[in-house]
Amino acid sequence: MSPNDPSDGVGTPILKQGSDGPAVRKLQQLLNEHVPDLPSLAVDGDFGPLTDGRVREYQRRVEITVDGVVGPQTWGMLTGGEASQEAAIGTPTLQQGAHGPAVRKVQRLLNAHIPDLHQLAVDGQFGPITDARVREFQSRVAIVVDGIVGPQTWGHLTHGLAPPSLESARFRGDPVLEQVRAGNTSAYLKFGQSGEHIMAVQNALIDLGPRYAIPSGATGFFGNETSAAVIKYKQDEGLSPADPVVGQGTISHLDAAWALPYADREEWLSWKGRPLPAFNFTRKDERDRLDAGVSFTFNPVCGNIPQVFRDAIVAALAELLDPRGSPDGAHTPSATWGASPVDFYHFHLAVDQQPVPADPSWFGIDTLQAKAKKLNNRAEELKAKADLAGQQGSPAWTTAYRALLVAPTLGGTKGMVDLFIEMLEEARANSLVTHQNVRLIWHTFESPQRRPASVTSLVPRRHWRNTLLPMPSALSHPPFVPTPSNNVAHFFNFAEPAFLVDKNRVITVFGPTITETAALVGLDLRDIIAAFGAPPTT
C-alpha cells in the first residue's frame, strides 16, 4: 500500500522522539518523499535524533510549528499530496544548471501559466529549454528578463501577482508604491512613516529641483520637510487635496516625471554636469529622437562608409540606447546610459574563431588584417607630423592632425579616409567570399567610475555582439563568459573603430582609435583623458 493511503491500517498517531513501530516507518517513508533533496532516512521504525531533525526541517519548510512532534497538523501536511510536497520544497533561487524537486515545481507552474506553448518535461533539470521558458514567462508578466527564478518570479508563478504598473525605474516593482499606484488607500504615504519607498519619493522630489528641496535630504523618514515638499508638488501639479499625503495621483505624476527613459537615479545623476556635453548622447536624447521620428546620420568627413556598416551601427545603437529597456526586453536594466567619449565609444570588428577558425584569406598580404595594420601605421606617421604643431592633444595639434586625416589621396600616398573605407570594404567582400560572419563586438560602461554600482567588468549587461553579414542582426550576448582570454579564443579582432554621437544625432566613426575620431570633430584628446579621470558629479 502507498504510505499516503489512509487504509494502510497504520493510521496517524501522535509521534515524537522515542516512538517506534509501523507508524514511524510510514512517517520516515513520507519524509523521504517530501524532502527528497536531503539524504534519505533509514525506514527502520525508530524515531531517533535523525528522524526528529528531519521532522523539524519539514515543519520549518511548510511553515507550521517546529516542535518535532508529528500531530494532526504535520500528518495533514505529509498526507495532503502534491500541494503539501510543493509547499515543503519552498521557493529557492534557481537558474540554469539547477536540478531537483524545486525545478520540477517551477516546470509544473510554467506549464500551467503558459499553456499555449509545448509543455515542458517535468524532469527536475533546469536546462536551456526551461531557461527559455522562464524568460518567456518573465517577459509576459513584465518583470526583469534574466532567466533567474528569484523572489519576484516565484511571486508571479505562485501568487499570480499583477504586472507592475509603475514605469519609472525609481519606483517600478516597489511593493508599497505599486499598491499606492493601484489606489490602495491603506498603503498611502503619510507623516511619520519610514522606509526605502519613502526615500525613493524623497529623491524624486529633490531631483526635480530646489522648489521641492528637503533640507535634511532623503532620509527615508516622512517628516515636516517631506510634508512641505509634497504639498508644494501637489499644488504645482493641480492635485487635490494639496495635503501631505502621497496617494495614487501623486505617485502617478511623479512616475510620469521620471518614467522615460526609465532612468534609475544613478543614471540621472551620471549625466548631471558630465564633461563634454556636446558628445554625450543619452537615452533621453534617444527618446527625443524616436519621438521626433528622425534618423541618425553619418558625418560625411568619414567618407563613403559601406551601407551594410551604416545599417549595423545604427541598429546596434538603437538597441543599446533603448529608452524603454535594453536588447533583453522592455524594463530590463539598460545596456548603457548613453554614448559618450568616456564610457561607450568604440566597437570591435571581428571574425568568429569558433566553432570553425577564421579562414586563412583573412590574413596575409592585401587582406583585412593587412589593411588594418596599414591604417594603424599611417596614423602613427601622421601623429608624428602633427607633433610639429604642438603638444599631442592640444588645440593646435588637434587642428593639424585633423587636416592630415582628411587630406585626400595624392599619387601613391593614400589618404586616411580612403584607407579606412578600404578596410571596411575588405571586411564586407571577404565575408561574402568565405561565408564567415563579420561581427561587431560592443562593450559598454567602459569607465568603472561611471558604471552602476552593480555592474562589474564581466556582467552580461556590458557585452553584446551583432552580425554584419549577410545582413545586420539583432544584438545578443556572447555565448561565453567575456574574459579577455575567452574573447581571443572566440573572435579574431581586426580593428576597433571609434564613434562619437553629437546632440544633432550625427555619428562620426573612424579609426584606428578614438584619437582619430575625436580629431575629426575637433575634440581635444586631453579633454577626453581629463573627463575619463574626473569623478562623477553627485
N, C-alpha and C positions, 0 to 999 in steps of 0.2 A: 504494500500500500504506500501511497505517497505520504510523506510526513505532513503535507498540507491537508490531508483528508481527515475530517473530524470523526469518521467512522473507523479510525485505526484502532480503537479500543483503549488508547492510552490516555486521551483527554488532555486537559491543560491545567494541571495542578500548580499551585504556587511553589516555585523552586528558588533555591538560593545556595550559596556555597555550603557544601556538606551533603546536599541531596545526592541521590543516586537512583539508578533504575531505568526502565524504558522511557519514562518522560524526559529524563536528562539526555538519553540518546536522541530522541526526537528533537529536543532543543538544539543539540550540537549539530545535527543534520541541517536544521533550518538556519542556524547561524552561518554555517559554511556556505549555504546558498545565498544568503542575503549580504554577506560581507566577503565576496569572492576575491577581493584584492589583497587580503591578508592570508597568511598560511593556514591551511585547513586544521581544524581541531580534530583530535582523535575522538571518534564516536565510540566511547567506551562506557558511557553511562555514569561517569564520575564527575560531579560538579566541583572541580577543584579551582585553584587560582587562575589557570589559563582560561577556563570557561567563564569564570567570574569577570576577568578582564575583557573577554570578548562580548559578554552581555553588556557591560558598561559602555564599550565602544559603540555597539549597536544602538543603545539608548541615546547616546550623545548624537549619533548621526540622524536619528529620526526625531530628535528634539523632544524627548519625553524625560521624565525624572530619571536621573542617573544614580541608581542605588544598588545595582547588581541583583535585584530581586525580580524574578520573572513572574509577574502577576497578570491580571486581566489585560492591562494596557499593553504590556510588552508582548504577551501572547497574541493579542489582537493585531498588532503591527506585523508580527512574524508570520501569521497565518492569513494575512489580508491579501496575498497575491502580489502581482506585478507592481501595483501602485506603491505598496509599502516598501518593496525592494528598491524601487527607484528613489523613494524618499531617503532610504538609508545610504544610497550612493552619494547623495549631496550634489553640489554644483561646483566641482573643482575647475580651475582654469585649464583649458585644453587647447592644443593646437596640433598641426600636422606632426605625426610621429607618436602621438599618444595612443594608448590602447587600453582595453579593459571595459568593465561594466559602465563606467561613466560615458565612454564613447558610444556604447550601444544605446544608452539613454538619449544622447544627442541625436543619433541616427534615427531613432524612432520618432523623436519630436520633429526633426526636419521633414521626415516623410509625411507627418500629419499636417505640418504647416505649408508644405509645397506639394500638394497632390497632383499638380499639373505637369510635373517632371517625373521621369522614371524613378522608381523607388530605390533608395539606397539599400545595399546589403547591410543588414544589422549584424555585423561581424565583429564589432568592437575595435576595428582598425581605423585609425584616423589617417587615411592616405590622401592622395591628390583629389580623388573624387569627392570625399567628404569635405575636404578643404574648399573645393569649388562650390559645394552646396551651402556651406556655412557663409561664404562670401555672397552668394546669391540671396540668401535669407537676410543678411545684414543690409544689402542694397535695397531689398524690398521694404524693410522697416525703417530705412533712412537713418542708420547708425553707422559708425566708423566701419569701413570695409577692410578688415585686416586678417580675416581667417582665424582669429583667436576667439574662443568661446570663454569670455570673461563674464563678470557680473552683469553687464548691460545686455549681452547676448542671451545669457541664461534667463534674465528677467523677461525678455521678449518671448523666448521659447516656452517658458513655464507659466507666465502670467498674462501673456498677450498684451503687454504694455503698449499703449498708443505711441506712434512715432512722435518724436519731439516736434513741437510746433514753433519754437523759437528759432530764429535764423542766425543771429549773431553768435560767433564762436565764444564770445564772452559769457553768454547765457545758456546756449543750447545744451540740453541734456541735464541741466541742473534740476534735480527733482523738485525742489521748492519753487524755483522760478517757473518751471513748466506748469506747476499747479496754479501759480498766480496767473499765468497767461491763460490757463483754461477757465479762469473765473472762480476758482475755489476760494471763497472769501475767508475761510479759516486759515489759509496759507498767506494772506496778505502781510506785507512787511510793515511793522509799526515801531513806534518808540519803545525802547527798552530791549528789543530783540538783538541777537548777535549771531554771527556765523559767516561762513565763506560766501553765501549768497548775498548777504548784506554788503560784504566787501566788494563783490562784483558790481553791484549797483552803485556803490560809492565811487569806484574807479570810473565807471561810465559817466557819472555826473561831473566828476573832477576833470576828465579828459575833454568834456565839451567846452571848457573854458572857465575863466575866472568868475563869471557870474554865478556859477554853481560850486564855488570853492567850498571845501570842507577843511578848515584850517588845521585840524588835527590829523588830516589825511584819512586814508582808507583803513580804518582800524578794525572794521567788522562789527562795530557796535553802533546801533541806531540811536543816537543821542540828539541833543538840541541842534548841533551843527548840521547833521544829516537832515533833520526835520526841516530846517530853514532852506536847505538846498532843494529838497523835494518840493516844497511849497512854491519856490520860485520857478522851478521847472514846470510844474503843473499849470501855473499861471501863464507862463510863456506859451505853453502848448494848448491853452484853452481847455484844460481838463477840469471837470467839476465833479465834486467839490475840490478846491485847491487846499487840501488838507495834508498833513504829514503822513500819508499812507501810500505805499507803493502797491497799487492794485492792478487789475487787468489792463486798464487804459495806460497807466504809467509805464508798465513794463513793455507794453506793445510799442509805445512811442520810443522808448529807449532802445528797444531791439531794432526798430526800423532805422534809428540813427546810426547804428553800428552794424547793420546786417550785411551790407556789402562793403568791401569784398570778403565778408565773413572773416574779417581780420580779428585775430585774438589780440589782446592788449600788447603782447610782446611785439607783434608785427607793427602795430600802430606806433609804438614808441620808437621802433627801429628807424622809421623814416623821419622822425622829428629832428630837424637840424642835421640830417645826414649830409656829409660833404658831397660836392659835385652834383648838385640837384638837376642840372640840365640833362644828365645822362642816367638819372635814377628813374627807370620806367617801372612803376609799382603795379601791383594788382588792381589798385584803384584806377590807375591810368588805363589798364586793360579793360576794366569795366566801362570806363568812359568811351573807349574806342568801340566796344561792342554796342553800347547804347547809341552811339552816333552812326553806326553802320559803315565805318570807314576801314580801309585796309592798311596793313603795313606797306611801306615802300622801301626800296633799296637805294642807298646813296650811289649816284652814277659814277662817283670818283673811284669806286671799287672795280669798275669795268663790267663787261657783259657776263655776269655770273650765270652759269647754265640754269635753265628754268627748273630742272629737277632739284637742284640745290636750293633755289629760292623757295620752292614748294615745301621741301622737307624742313627748312629752317623756320619758315612761317608757321607750319603746322605744329612743330615742336614748341615754339614759343607760346602759341595759343593754348596748348595743353598745359604747359608748365606754369603759365601765368593765370590759369583759370581762376577767376574771382569767386567762383562758387565751390571750389574744392581743389581737386588735383586730377591727374590722369587716372587715379584709382577710383574716382567717382565723386559725386556731389557730397559735400560736407566732410570729405576726408581731409586730413591735415595737408596743408598746401605743400607743393613740391618746391616752391621758392617763395620769397617775399617780393621778388621783383628782379629785373635785370639791372645790374649796376657794374661799374668798373671795379668794384670791391669784392663782390661775392657771387656773381653769376655773369660771366663774360666770355666764355670760350667753350668749344666742343672739340672732341677728338674725331678725326677722320680715320677709320679703321676697317680692317678686313677680318672676318672670322678666322680663327685658328682651330676651332673645334666645331663639329666632330671631324672635319676634313681640314688639314693645314692649308694655308694660303697657297695659291698656285704660284709656281716659280716666276711666271710672267709679271708678277707684281714687283719683282726685284731685278736689279742689274741696270745695264745701260739703257737710257731713254725710257725708263719706266716711271711709275708713280713715285717709287722710293727715290729715284734719281732726281726727279723734278722737285720733290720736297727738299732734298739736300741743296739743290741749286738755288731755291728760294731762300733758304737759310744763309747760304754763303753770300748771296748777293746783298742780303740785308746787313750782314756784318761789314761788307765793303762800304755800303752807303752810310752806315753809322760812323765809320772812321772818317768819311768826308765831312759829315755833319759836325763832327767834333771840332773842326776848324772854326765853326761859327760860335761856339760857346760850350759851357758845361752841359753834359748829356742830361736831357730832361728840362733844361731851361727854355724860356720862350724863344730865344734866338736859335737854339739848337733844334727845337721842335719845328720852327718855321723852315729852317734849312733842310731838315730831314724830310718834311712833307714834300718840299719841292723836288727832292731827289726821288722820292717814292712815286710820284705821279709823272715823272719825266717819261716821255714816250720812248719806244724802241728806236734806236738810232744805229743804222748799219748792222753790225754783228752783235751789238750790245742790247739785249732785250731789257725793256723796262720792267719794273717790279709788278705792275698791274698785269702785264702780259704773262709774266712767269706764274703769277698766282692763278690766272684763269687757265693757263696750260695745265697746271697741276690738277685743277678740278675737272677739266675735260678728260685728262688721262684716267682719273678715277672712274668717270662715267663710262668711257669707252671700254676700259679693261673689264669692268663689271659685266658689261653686255657680252664680251667675248668669252669670259671664263665662267659666266653664270654664277659668280660668287657675290654674295651680298656685300655692299659697302655700307657700313654703319656710321651713324653719328652718335657718339657717346657723350652724354651730358652729365655734369656734376654741378650741383647747386650748393648754396650755403658754404662757399669756399672759405670765407673768413670765420674762424672759430669765435671771434669776438662778436659777430653779428648773426649768430645762429640762435634758434630757440634753445632754451636751456636743456631740453630733452633730446636734442639732435647731436649725435656723435658721428664720427667720420664714416662708419660703415652702415648706418641705418639705411634701409631701402629708400626712404623719403628723399635722399640726396642723389640717388643713382638711377639713371634712365638711359634708354637707347631707342633709336628708331632706325628703320631700314631706308636706305636711299633708293635702291633699285630692286625690282623693276618699277616700283612706284613708292612714294613715301608711305610708310606705315605709321600706325599709332604708336605712341610711346609705351614701353613696358620696362619692368625692372630686369636687370641681368639675372640669368638663372643660376647665380652663384654668389657667394659672399664676395663683395668687390674689394678684396685686398689688392695691393699693388701686384703681388705675385700671381694672383688669380687673373687679374686683368691682362697681364703679359701672356699667361697661358691661353687665354680665350680670344684675345684680339691682337692683331698687329697694327699698331698706331703709326700712321704715316705723317700726320700733321695735326696741329692744334690751332686752327683758325680762331681768331678772337672777334667778338662782336660788341657793338655798343648800340643802344636804342635810345634815341632822344625823345623829348616830350612831344615832338611832332610825328612820332611813330616811324621815323626814318631809321632803318637798320644799316649800319656800316659794318661790313665784315671783311677782314683782311688777315694777312699773316706775314711771317710765321708766328708772331706773338702779339700781345696786347700793346706793345710799344709801337708797332706799325699802325695798328688800328687807331690808337689814341692820337698819333701824329696826324693822321688823315683828317681828324675832326678838330685839330688844333688844341688838344688836351695835353697839358704838360705832364710827363711821366712822374715828375716829382710830386705833383698834387695827388696822383693816384697812390703813390707809395705812402704819402702822409695820411691820406684817408684810410688806407688799409690798417695803419697802426693806431689811428685815433680811436679813443674809447667811444662806444656808442653813447648817444645822448639819452638821459633818463629824466 
